[in-house]
Amino acid sequence: MKDLIRNLLSFSSNRISSSGGRVTQDMLLFDSLYAAQEIAFILGGEWDGCNGVVLPKKDELAVNTAAKLVGAQWCYCEGKSAILIKFAADDLKRRYAAGERYFINANLRGAWLCECLLSEANLSWAKLNLANLSRANLSKAELSKADLSEANLSEANLSAANLTRTNLAKANLRLADLRGANLSKAFLSEANLSEADLRGANLELADLRGADLSGTNLSGVNLKNAKVIEADLARATLSND
């Protein structure tokens, strides 16, 4: 059946320039790993192992037709509006337990994920604002550009996690383990980082204005060009002991 569908859509491939020049390509994002894999097969594209597909320049008609067949939504990678996959916390846990690690653009706003195991999960661009992730294991997780504003991450394990450009405004990170985490350009305005462990973390260009850093261990932290004017550094540990 897939071969038949692929043949029906092959007319788009014939529209690719045959002038001898280099064929241009598009990077498309789909709203699930499954959809990306299926559409890569149907349209003869290259699946990136996640929710992206690299395709030679094709008409949008072919992409839309294939997407409709698998019930998917898509956008160009260079687009600024991310596709958000809405699913329940239990679904996330089930898929993680089954071995899936890619949850890019996941919509988990307000989800209850207390003590959830998500080590090494890819949640970049995910919408996790107001979520409860207290005591969750997010070690080595990919959370770049995710929205974790006002999320509860108290006592969470975020060691070696990538939080580049992540929105953590007003998040509760009390007693969180952030050792070796990359928080460069992260937005931590008014976040509660009291008694958190940030030893060896990268906070270059991070916005910490108004953050509570009382009792926070900042030993060996990179604070180059970080905004800490209003942050409470009075009781933070800055030594390398």
Contacts in CASP RR format, 6 or more apart in sequence:
PFRMAT RR
TARGET T0000
AUTHOR 0000-0000-0000
METHOD contacts of the structure
MODEL  1
MKDLIRNLLSFSSNRISSSGGRVTQDMLLFDSLYAAQEIAFILGGEWDGC
NGVVLPKKDELAVNTAAKLVGAQWCYCEGKSAILIKFAADDLKRRYAAGE
RYFINANLRGAWLCECLLSEANLSWAKLNLANLSRANLSKAELSKADLSE
ANLSEANLSAANLTRTNLAKANLRLADLRGANLSKAFLSEANLSEADLRG
ANLELADLRGADLSGTNLSGVNLKNAKVIEADLARATLSND
2 38 0 8 1.000
2 41 0 8 1.000
2 42 0 8 1.000
5 42 0 8 1.000
5 66 0 8 1.000
5 69 0 8 1.000
6 41 0 8 1.000
6 42 0 8 1.000
6 43 0 8 1.000
6 44 0 8 1.000
9 42 0 8 1.000
9 43 0 8 1.000
9 62 0 8 1.000
9 65 0 8 1.000
9 66 0 8 1.000
11 62 0 8 1.000
12 43 0 8 1.000
12 58 0 8 1.000
12 59 0 8 1.000
12 61 0 8 1.000
12 62 0 8 1.000
13 43 0 8 1.000
13 44 0 8 1.000
13 56 0 8 1.000
13 58 0 8 1.000
15 58 0 8 1.000
15 59 0 8 1.000
16 23 0 8 1.000
16 56 0 8 1.000
16 57 0 8 1.000
16 58 0 8 1.000
17 23 0 8 1.000
17 57 0 8 1.000
23 56 0 8 1.000
23 57 0 8 1.000
24 56 0 8 1.000
24 57 0 8 1.000
25 54 0 8 1.000
25 55 0 8 1.000
25 56 0 8 1.000
25 57 0 8 1.000
26 54 0 8 1.000
26 55 0 8 1.000
26 56 0 8 1.000
26 57 0 8 1.000
26 58 0 8 1.000
26 76 0 8 1.000
26 77 0 8 1.000
27 52 0 8 1.000
27 53 0 8 1.000
27 54 0 8 1.000
27 76 0 8 1.000
27 77 0 8 1.000
27 78 0 8 1.000
28 39 0 8 1.000
28 52 0 8 1.000
28 53 0 8 1.000
28 54 0 8 1.000
28 55 0 8 1.000
28 63 0 8 1.000
28 74 0 8 1.000
28 75 0 8 1.000
28 76 0 8 1.000
28 77 0 8 1.000
29 36 0 8 1.000
29 51 0 8 1.000
29 52 0 8 1.000
29 74 0 8 1.000
29 75 0 8 1.000
29 76 0 8 1.000
29 77 0 8 1.000
29 82 0 8 1.000
29 83 0 8 1.000
29 104 0 8 1.000
29 105 0 8 1.000
30 36 0 8 1.000
30 39 0 8 1.000
30 51 0 8 1.000
30 52 0 8 1.000
30 53 0 8 1.000
30 67 0 8 1.000
30 72 0 8 1.000
30 73 0 8 1.000
30 74 0 8 1.000
30 83 0 8 1.000
31 51 0 8 1.000
31 72 0 8 1.000
31 73 0 8 1.000
31 74 0 8 1.000
31 83 0 8 1.000
31 84 0 8 1.000
31 85 0 8 1.000
31 105 0 8 1.000
32 51 0 8 1.000
32 72 0 8 1.000
32 85 0 8 1.000
33 49 0 8 1.000
33 50 0 8 1.000
33 51 0 8 1.000
33 100 0 8 1.000
33 102 0 8 1.000
34 70 0 8 1.000
35 51 0 8 1.000
35 67 0 8 1.000
35 70 0 8 1.000
35 71 0 8 1.000
35 72 0 8 1.000
35 74 0 8 1.000
36 47 0 8 1.000
36 48 0 8 1.000
36 49 0 8 1.000
36 50 0 8 1.000
36 51 0 8 1.000
36 52 0 8 1.000
36 53 0 8 1.000
37 47 0 8 1.000
37 49 0 8 1.000
38 66 0 8 1.000
38 70 0 8 1.000
38 72 0 8 1.000
39 45 0 8 1.000
39 53 0 8 1.000
39 63 0 8 1.000
39 66 0 8 1.000
39 67 0 8 1.000
39 70 0 8 1.000
39 72 0 8 1.000
39 74 0 8 1.000
40 46 0 8 1.000
40 47 0 8 1.000
40 53 0 8 1.000
41 47 0 8 1.000
42 66 0 8 1.000
42 69 0 8 1.000
42 70 0 8 1.000
43 53 0 8 1.000
43 55 0 8 1.000
43 58 0 8 1.000
43 62 0 8 1.000
43 63 0 8 1.000
43 66 0 8 1.000
44 55 0 8 1.000
45 53 0 8 1.000
45 54 0 8 1.000
45 55 0 8 1.000
45 56 0 8 1.000
46 53 0 8 1.000
46 54 0 8 1.000
46 55 0 8 1.000
47 53 0 8 1.000
48 54 0 8 1.000
49 102 0 8 1.000
50 102 0 8 1.000
50 104 0 8 1.000
50 122 0 8 1.000
51 102 0 8 1.000
51 104 0 8 1.000
51 105 0 8 1.000
52 77 0 8 1.000
55 63 0 8 1.000
63 74 0 8 1.000
67 73 0 8 1.000
67 74 0 8 1.000
73 83 0 8 1.000
74 83 0 8 1.000
75 81 0 8 1.000
75 82 0 8 1.000
75 83 0 8 1.000
82 105 0 8 1.000
82 125 0 8 1.000
83 105 0 8 1.000
84 105 0 8 1.000
84 106 0 8 1.000
84 107 0 8 1.000
84 127 0 8 1.000
85 103 0 8 1.000
85 105 0 8 1.000
85 106 0 8 1.000
85 107 0 8 1.000
86 107 0 8 1.000
87 106 0 8 1.000
87 107 0 8 1.000
87 108 0 8 1.000
88 111 0 8 1.000
89 108 0 8 1.000
89 111 0 8 1.000
89 112 0 8 1.000
89 113 0 8 1.000
89 116 0 8 1.000
92 103 0 8 1.000
92 106 0 8 1.000
92 108 0 8 1.000
92 111 0 8 1.000
92 113 0 8 1.000
92 116 0 8 1.000
92 118 0 8 1.000
93 113 0 8 1.000
93 116 0 8 1.000
93 117 0 8 1.000
95 103 0 8 1.000
96 117 0 8 1.000
96 118 0 8 1.000
96 121 0 8 1.000
101 120 0 8 1.000
101 121 0 8 1.000
101 122 0 8 1.000
102 121 0 8 1.000
102 122 0 8 1.000
103 121 0 8 1.000
103 122 0 8 1.000
103 123 0 8 1.000
103 126 0 8 1.000
104 122 0 8 1.000
104 123 0 8 1.000
104 124 0 8 1.000
104 125 0 8 1.000
104 126 0 8 1.000
105 125 0 8 1.000
105 126 0 8 1.000
105 127 0 8 1.000
106 123 0 8 1.000
106 126 0 8 1.000
106 127 0 8 1.000
106 128 0 8 1.000
107 126 0 8 1.000
107 127 0 8 1.000
108 126 0 8 1.000
108 127 0 8 1.000
108 128 0 8 1.000
108 131 0 8 1.000
109 127 0 8 1.000
109 128 0 8 1.000
109 129 0 8 1.000
109 130 0 8 1.000
109 131 0 8 1.000
110 128 0 8 1.000
110 129 0 8 1.000
110 130 0 8 1.000
110 131 0 8 1.000
110 132 0 8 1.000
110 151 0 8 1.000
111 128 0 8 1.000
111 131 0 8 1.000
111 132 0 8 1.000
112 131 0 8 1.000
112 132 0 8 1.000
113 131 0 8 1.000
113 132 0 8 1.000
113 133 0 8 1.000
113 136 0 8 1.000
114 132 0 8 1.000
114 133 0 8 1.000
114 134 0 8 1.000
114 135 0 8 1.000
114 136 0 8 1.000
115 134 0 8 1.000
115 135 0 8 1.000
115 136 0 8 1.000
115 137 0 8 1.000
116 133 0 8 1.000
116 136 0 8 1.000
116 137 0 8 1.000
117 136 0 8 1.000
117 137 0 8 1.000
118 136 0 8 1.000
118 137 0 8 1.000
118 138 0 8 1.000
118 141 0 8 1.000
119 137 0 8 1.000
119 138 0 8 1.000
119 139 0 8 1.000
119 140 0 8 1.000
119 141 0 8 1.000
119 157 0 8 1.000
120 139 0 8 1.000
120 140 0 8 1.000
120 141 0 8 1.000
120 142 0 8 1.000
121 138 0 8 1.000
121 141 0 8 1.000
121 142 0 8 1.000
122 141 0 8 1.000
122 142 0 8 1.000
123 141 0 8 1.000
123 142 0 8 1.000
123 143 0 8 1.000
123 146 0 8 1.000
124 142 0 8 1.000
124 143 0 8 1.000
124 144 0 8 1.000
124 145 0 8 1.000
124 146 0 8 1.000
124 162 0 8 1.000
125 144 0 8 1.000
125 145 0 8 1.000
125 146 0 8 1.000
126 143 0 8 1.000
126 146 0 8 1.000
126 147 0 8 1.000
127 146 0 8 1.000
127 147 0 8 1.000
128 146 0 8 1.000
128 147 0 8 1.000
128 148 0 8 1.000
128 151 0 8 1.000
129 147 0 8 1.000
129 148 0 8 1.000
129 149 0 8 1.000
129 150 0 8 1.000
129 151 0 8 1.000
129 167 0 8 1.000
130 149 0 8 1.000
130 150 0 8 1.000
130 151 0 8 1.000
131 148 0 8 1.000
131 151 0 8 1.000
131 152 0 8 1.000
132 151 0 8 1.000
132 152 0 8 1.000
133 148 0 8 1.000
133 151 0 8 1.000
133 152 0 8 1.000
133 153 0 8 1.000
133 156 0 8 1.000
134 152 0 8 1.000
134 153 0 8 1.000
134 154 0 8 1.000
134 155 0 8 1.000
134 156 0 8 1.000
134 172 0 8 1.000
135 154 0 8 1.000
135 155 0 8 1.000
135 156 0 8 1.000
136 153 0 8 1.000
136 156 0 8 1.000
136 157 0 8 1.000
137 156 0 8 1.000
137 157 0 8 1.000
138 156 0 8 1.000
138 157 0 8 1.000
138 158 0 8 1.000
138 161 0 8 1.000
139 157 0 8 1.000
139 158 0 8 1.000
139 159 0 8 1.000
139 160 0 8 1.000
139 161 0 8 1.000
139 177 0 8 1.000
140 159 0 8 1.000
140 160 0 8 1.000
140 161 0 8 1.000
141 158 0 8 1.000
141 161 0 8 1.000
141 162 0 8 1.000
142 161 0 8 1.000
142 162 0 8 1.000
143 158 0 8 1.000
143 161 0 8 1.000
143 162 0 8 1.000
143 163 0 8 1.000
143 166 0 8 1.000
144 162 0 8 1.000
144 163 0 8 1.000
144 164 0 8 1.000
144 165 0 8 1.000
144 166 0 8 1.000
145 164 0 8 1.000
145 165 0 8 1.000
145 166 0 8 1.000
146 163 0 8 1.000
146 166 0 8 1.000
146 167 0 8 1.000
147 166 0 8 1.000
147 167 0 8 1.000
148 166 0 8 1.000
148 167 0 8 1.000
148 168 0 8 1.000
148 171 0 8 1.000
149 167 0 8 1.000
149 168 0 8 1.000
149 169 0 8 1.000
149 170 0 8 1.000
149 171 0 8 1.000
150 169 0 8 1.000
150 170 0 8 1.000
150 171 0 8 1.000
151 168 0 8 1.000
151 171 0 8 1.000
151 172 0 8 1.000
152 171 0 8 1.000
152 172 0 8 1.000
153 168 0 8 1.000
153 171 0 8 1.000
153 172 0 8 1.000
153 173 0 8 1.000
153 176 0 8 1.000
154 172 0 8 1.000
154 173 0 8 1.000
154 174 0 8 1.000
154 175 0 8 1.000
154 176 0 8 1.000
154 192 0 8 1.000
155 174 0 8 1.000
155 175 0 8 1.000
155 176 0 8 1.000
155 177 0 8 1.000
156 173 0 8 1.000
156 176 0 8 1.000
156 177 0 8 1.000
157 176 0 8 1.000
157 177 0 8 1.000
158 173 0 8 1.000
158 176 0 8 1.000
158 177 0 8 1.000
158 178 0 8 1.000
158 181 0 8 1.000
159 177 0 8 1.000
159 178 0 8 1.000
159 179 0 8 1.000
159 180 0 8 1.000
159 181 0 8 1.000
160 179 0 8 1.000
160 180 0 8 1.000
160 181 0 8 1.000
161 178 0 8 1.000
161 181 0 8 1.000
161 182 0 8 1.000
162 181 0 8 1.000
162 182 0 8 1.000
163 181 0 8 1.000
163 182 0 8 1.000
163 183 0 8 1.000
163 186 0 8 1.000
164 182 0 8 1.000
164 183 0 8 1.000
164 184 0 8 1.000
164 185 0 8 1.000
164 186 0 8 1.000
165 184 0 8 1.000
165 185 0 8 1.000
165 186 0 8 1.000
165 187 0 8 1.000
166 183 0 8 1.000
166 186 0 8 1.000
166 187 0 8 1.000
167 186 0 8 1.000
167 187 0 8 1.000
168 186 0 8 1.000
168 187 0 8 1.000
168 188 0 8 1.000
168 191 0 8 1.000
169 187 0 8 1.000
169 188 0 8 1.000
169 189 0 8 1.000
169 190 0 8 1.000
169 191 0 8 1.000
170 189 0 8 1.000
170 190 0 8 1.000
170 191 0 8 1.000
171 188 0 8 1.000
171 191 0 8 1.000
171 192 0 8 1.000
172 191 0 8 1.000
172 192 0 8 1.000
173 191 0 8 1.000
173 192 0 8 1.000
173 193 0 8 1.000
173 196 0 8 1.000
174 192 0 8 1.000
174 193 0 8 1.000
174 194 0 8 1.000
174 195 0 8 1.000
174 196 0 8 1.000
175 194 0 8 1.000
175 195 0 8 1.000
175 196 0 8 1.000
176 193 0 8 1.000
176 196 0 8 1.000
176 197 0 8 1.000
177 196 0 8 1.000
177 197 0 8 1.000
178 196 0 8 1.000
178 197 0 8 1.000
178 198 0 8 1.000
178 201 0 8 1.000
179 197 0 8 1.000
179 198 0 8 1.000
179 199 0 8 1.000
179 200 0 8 1.000
179 201 0 8 1.000
180 198 0 8 1.000
180 199 0 8 1.000
180 200 0 8 1.000
180 201 0 8 1.000
180 202 0 8 1.000
181 198 0 8 1.000
181 201 0 8 1.000
181 202 0 8 1.000
182 201 0 8 1.000
182 202 0 8 1.000
183 198 0 8 1.000
183 201 0 8 1.000
183 202 0 8 1.000
183 203 0 8 1.000
183 206 0 8 1.000
184 202 0 8 1.000
184 203 0 8 1.000
184 204 0 8 1.000
184 205 0 8 1.000
184 206 0 8 1.000
185 204 0 8 1.000
185 205 0 8 1.000
185 206 0 8 1.000
186 203 0 8 1.000
186 206 0 8 1.000
186 207 0 8 1.000
187 206 0 8 1.000
187 207 0 8 1.000
188 206 0 8 1.000
188 207 0 8 1.000
188 208 0 8 1.000
188 211 0 8 1.000
189 207 0 8 1.000
189 208 0 8 1.000
189 209 0 8 1.000
189 210 0 8 1.000
189 211 0 8 1.000
190 209 0 8 1.000
190 210 0 8 1.000
190 211 0 8 1.000
191 208 0 8 1.000
191 211 0 8 1.000
191 212 0 8 1.000
192 211 0 8 1.000
192 212 0 8 1.000
193 211 0 8 1.000
193 212 0 8 1.000
193 213 0 8 1.000
193 216 0 8 1.000
194 212 0 8 1.000
194 213 0 8 1.000
194 214 0 8 1.000
194 215 0 8 1.000
194 216 0 8 1.000
195 214 0 8 1.000
195 215 0 8 1.000
195 216 0 8 1.000
196 216 0 8 1.000
196 217 0 8 1.000
197 216 0 8 1.000
197 217 0 8 1.000
198 216 0 8 1.000
198 217 0 8 1.000
198 218 0 8 1.000
198 221 0 8 1.000
199 217 0 8 1.000
199 218 0 8 1.000
199 219 0 8 1.000
199 220 0 8 1.000
199 221 0 8 1.000
200 219 0 8 1.000
200 220 0 8 1.000
200 221 0 8 1.000
200 222 0 8 1.000
201 218 0 8 1.000
201 221 0 8 1.000
201 222 0 8 1.000
202 221 0 8 1.000
202 222 0 8 1.000
203 221 0 8 1.000
203 222 0 8 1.000
203 223 0 8 1.000
203 226 0 8 1.000
204 222 0 8 1.000
204 223 0 8 1.000
204 224 0 8 1.000
204 225 0 8 1.000
204 226 0 8 1.000
205 224 0 8 1.000
205 225 0 8 1.000
205 226 0 8 1.000
206 223 0 8 1.000
206 226 0 8 1.000
206 227 0 8 1.000
207 226 0 8 1.000
207 227 0 8 1.000
208 226 0 8 1.000
208 227 0 8 1.000
208 228 0 8 1.000
208 231 0 8 1.000
209 227 0 8 1.000
209 228 0 8 1.000
209 229 0 8 1.000
209 230 0 8 1.000
209 231 0 8 1.000
210 230 0 8 1.000
210 231 0 8 1.000
210 232 0 8 1.000
211 231 0 8 1.000
211 232 0 8 1.000
212 232 0 8 1.000
213 231 0 8 1.000
213 232 0 8 1.000
213 233 0 8 1.000
213 235 0 8 1.000
213 236 0 8 1.000
214 232 0 8 1.000
214 234 0 8 1.000
214 235 0 8 1.000
214 236 0 8 1.000
215 235 0 8 1.000
215 236 0 8 1.000
215 237 0 8 1.000
216 236 0 8 1.000
216 237 0 8 1.000
217 236 0 8 1.000
217 237 0 8 1.000
218 236 0 8 1.000
218 237 0 8 1.000
218 238 0 8 1.000
219 237 0 8 1.000
219 238 0 8 1.000
219 239 0 8 1.000
219 240 0 8 1.000
219 241 0 8 1.000
220 240 0 8 1.000
221 238 0 8 1.000
END
